[in-house]
Amino acid sequence: MSRPCIALIADPTSPEGCREYLADAVELLTGAPPVRVDSRHFATGGTGRGVRHGNRLRLQVPEQRLDFVPDVVLLYEIPPHHRRALAGFQRLLESHGVVTLAAGPDAWRTATEKNLTVERFRRDGIAQMETAVLSRPSPTEAADVFERLGRDTWARPVVGTGGNDTFHVDTSARLERAAAYYAERDTDWLLSRDAGNVTADGLRHQFRVFVLGDRVVHAREHLQPATDTPCNTCQGATAVHLAPSDLPPRLAELAVAATASVGLPFAGVDLAAENGGVVFEVNVQPAFVDGERELHAVAVPYVQAHLDALAAACGGPRRGLTASA
């Protein structure tokens, strides 16, 4: 059987580098590198084209001198603020039956825009800390919400990334600064009750759980010595890797349920064990860290899932490392 043609479509302006992990995973599983495509060509106003080729989709990117028919599309590492511009491309992939785990634009939007995530969790009974969505609140309105949430809260923008623009708000002065910050940027924001997720030795901590379908493929605990700073590795938190079997079962179940709630086939779920287990957010395209470890623990299973879906669509055996093991 010939090697599948895999398109890796990512935004090269992202600093996370997930595309390198995915490219390595593709080569490990198929013996050939993916076709790399700049996702901006398929965003609104881009010159990339998708045309019907028999019962398949042909992708044409004049700027990159690309004209090919992919068997699989990996659409990944798209910064949150750029995702809505790819909604049309996602619908194009879906309408042509392209094998991809990129999901649809509705799932991306629900997970990316945190006000929608909060509402979806409320609908589906996914445990979360009490949260209010604020849109240019008056000082009195913001103060009233702050009081109701116990005066120990976290503020974050509706759309953000990497813990940027997120603040621990536990004084009136911090509340005023956060409100002014978001007002200056003309963005809606959320205020959530603090989860009290601090260890006995004073480290802020939470879990990042990688969910693929109905199973956890990897997890890590993030330990942050700066308790007023988000528990993201890019914000200085240390990652402690966990095998799926080492994650408390209730947290694994909660992560899978949260991923299903927003409609994603793959996600990185941030949650805490405190308060019986609560979800902070569901990341559409979680970043990979620690080189070889997450290449094999996360990137390879993610690509393998695409190969399995391709094999199922073609009525053949599973492809890749799993098929040859």
Buried (B, 14 or more C-beta within 10 A) or exposed (E): EEEBBBBBBBBEEBEBEBBBBBBBBBBBBBEEEBBBBBBBBBBEEBEBBBEEEEEEBBBBBEEEEBEBBBBBBBBBBBBBEBBBBBBBBBEBBBEBEBBBBBBBBEBBBBBBBBBBBBBBBEEEEBBBBEBBBBEEBEEEBBBEBBEEBEBBBBBBBBBBBBBEBBBBBBEBEBBBEBBEBBEEEEBBBBBBBBBEBBEEEEBBBBBBBBBBBEEBBBBBBBBBEEBEBBBBBBBBBBBEBBEBEEBEEEBBEBBBBBBBBBBBBBBBBBBBBBEEBBBBBBBBBBBBBEEEBBBBBBBBBBBBBBBBBBBEEEEEEBBBBBBEE
